[in-house]
């Protein structure tokens, strides 16, 4: 149950961070305006709080593990939001990152 909660929190964090960055990108780079940028900034701020709900108390571990979620989530977001088509190296790289995340976060430890 603890692992499922942790994974759900990583997914929520990814939605806020990747979504927030995408909104800022759309507002600034695609000239959609300050409303998009403002919404992105708010989403990015909310992302900062989500990690605090992780059951593990080690900031460095949480953020390092989240990196794997961020990589895979960014590729998935690009596919859905922008029609990006990852090649096999994108997919392999994302899977390597997710495997790294699982080792960092969920490997059995004696503590």
Secondary structure, 3 states (H helix, E strand, C coil): CHHHHHHHHHHHHHHHHHHHHHHHHHHHCCCCCHHHHHHHHHHHHHHHHHHHHCCCCCHHHHHHHHHHHHHHHHHHHHHHHHCCCCCHHHHHHHHHHHHHHHHHHHCCCCC
